[in-house]
Amino acid sequence: MLPIHLYNQIVLEEEERKAQIRAQNIERRLMRDDSDPFQLSDRAFIDLFRLSKDMVRSISVILVPFMQSTSTLAVDPVVRIFATLYFFATGSYQRTVGQSWNLSISQPVVSRCIMEVTTLIEEHLAPNWITFPTTVQQVQQMKARFMERTHFPGVLGAIDCTHVAIIGPREEEHNYINRKGYHSKNVQIICSYDLRILNINARFPGSNHDSYIWRNSNIREELQRRYNEGDRNTWLLGDSGYPQEPWLMTPIVNAPEGTPEFQYTQRHVVARNVVERCNGVLKGRFRCILQERKLRYNPQIVSSIINSCAVLHNMCVEGRLVLNDGIVLPERELNRDRHHIEENNDGFEARRQLIQQYFQ
């Protein structure tokens, strides 16, 4: 047994530690109560949280009724939303987020805030904010916008994949090592000409090729169904890493200059560039998904974070919020691996007819 004086000293130190924690919690609570991010200037608010004040208020109205209050998470729901938005915007460590002057919460609470708010955004906002065009009117509007700006007919959207760096997961770690040698999720994005994300697929690990993700995509099944039902004038634009299909147009590599094929490819490159800009704006706005940040969560949570950032990105696009930090364009990937890309004779015939009709 411990001598009585040592036992008393341990008890005293433990009481002092608990008293310090209580005092720190009171101090945090007072700091939170005294600060109101809505009092910031509009520009400073957007720089910190990436959304406008009205957008955050709108999100709060939808999410707060679903947010739980417990003894372990007594932080005001709106503060939880702010903590999550600040993390999305900066990608900072949770402790740094919590010590921000206008939040003042502990690292464990920041972690729980991120998990809660991310889940709620996926459940209650994503179904309304990330939608693939289904009606004839929506499809025609998308195609008309591409035609107006790029003179490329029939384009519903542009498709590409982008890698989001993560820490190596405990399970199936090898599947997440991409061809550049780091752990990642390979995220498929389809966007409109105006950079609105129409569909996002963040389920696949970094070792999966873009074409593999596309072959297992619900959107591919949908476009194939429409094609089989008679729609022969609607497609996405993808780079040479994708298979040429009747509903997915790819460039013609090394097309001779001055030929219709060359003209087609030139316009294709210009039109498809919107998805690269979309990836850049998304990562520039929400820096938690920049490669330099490396998300320190398991792959399932990473997918939720990526999807939530896509929802908020679409809000910013609709609200016409300008990103002052600049666009982080992804690195161009040349000489992509094509050994497992299937040939599609109907796809080549559809492209030949398109070139013959519009690019002669």
RAHU-V595701 format. One record per helix or strand of 2 or more residues. SS is the DSSP state (helix for helix, strand for strand). FROM is the first residue (numbers start at 1). LEN is the number of residues. If there is no record, write none. Layout:
# RAHU-V595701
<<SS,FROM,LEN> <SS,FROM,LEN>>
This chain:
# RAHU-V595701
<<helix,4,31> <helix,37,3> <helix,42,8> <helix,53,14> <helix,77,14> <helix,94,5> <helix,107,18> <helix,126,4> <helix,136,15> <strand,155,12> <helix,173,4> <strand,183,9> <strand,197,5> <helix,210,6> <helix,218,11> <strand,235,3> <strand,248,2> <helix,260,26> <helix,287,3> <helix,299,20> <helix,345,14>>
